[in-house]
């Protein structure tokens, strides 16, 4: 029996900006149904890598395959046919400030589908409920929402087209610890119940512990991918400092106690 095809395959990616080399032969696969966390120091190219996987930026060399389709060789028109297969949230929500929450959620629905306003409103209500927002949030503008509500509204928009692949860029950035923990629980709940594959850029050690199945660390222009336990045993100096420094001591103790993913 052959192994299942990865949902995303990153193959030998090289990224250059002029003389600056960002990624040098970066390769990894993302399996269906897993949550992969991507970490790295500032300037390591995390956001650039995400943009490359999303087809928003072409690499200097290498390929990105989504469900077996090489998006790096596609035209913009061809790429449009792939983009509806995934949902994305960006670091600060990236909601359109001049649109209500409902109008933000309905944007991808209007772009790809021809639906009546009544159907759009019904789908909006379902998405709001899915991410734990009240229906009253639909008529509000982003400026009227708390940081946590903005994150949830952005997630509702990312899920508008029922994607099976979800990309989250710093989803808990700027949230207080309680809101961040609630958002982590929401992501894991949605991943389990909707059978999502999730790729998450994060600096949040708690998110890595409670949400991610594997971790991809960008160091020295390359990537190292393993389970959290495996990554924590990696001897690379930056990895060791990141996962064994003062801020990580609580996580180390929790992992040793077997609490990852609530086990």
Phi, psi and omega in degrees: 000124182283145178294152181295146179291134178300149175290320177230133173235120175258120188236111170054043183288131173237130179233126178232142168240096186066237179273352184274122179265119182263310179237135182231094177065055180271125180220136171191162178244153175238120184277154178299133174084002180262162172248116181251123175265137177246124179230166180168164180290165175300131182087003181281348176099025180295309181293325177296318178297317178299315179298326178291317179295326180282352181081013179274346181213130180275136178285163175290330176201160178101180184225152168234122179249126174248117185051042176083357181261126181282102184281343182288343180254007184273152170283168178301321180294317178295322182294329178301328179288344180263328188297333179287351180280345180230155175246151184222137165240140180257170194306316183255023178091316178056033173284148177284118188294335182273358180248150174289170177302316180300316181293325176296315181295325184280348181305306180295329177295319179291328183290322188252341185232157175250100186231153176288160179297324179298318178293319177300318180293321178296316179294323177298315179299320179295318181293320178298316178296322182299323183260008174081028176253144178288156179300332180297341179290340184302323185270359182273154174267156181307326181294344181265003184254152171286169179300318179295322179292324177298317179299318181290321177296319177296322177294320177300319178295319180297332181265004187304320185262018180054051179289157174260355182234125186232129178248129182236122180257108180050058187296334182254007180299131177084358180266149174290162185305321181292313179296322179296317179296320178295322179292320176302315179297322178295315179300316181292322178297313180294320180300317181290313187280331178261359181056049181276154164257127187238133174242122189231118169276128183205152168253358188277110181297325178295322178297320178298320184288315189267344189242325192267142174274321178223164181230134174250121182250125176270113178218143177054036177069009179236184182230142174238125185239131179195176169295165179300317179298319179294317179298320182293340177267000180288133185279356182305133186305316182293318179298317180296317180294320182294316187264355180231008178286181183305320183288343185261359186297319179297320179295320179300317180293320180293319179296320179296331180275357176078037182260005180300133181059026176078013180283000000 
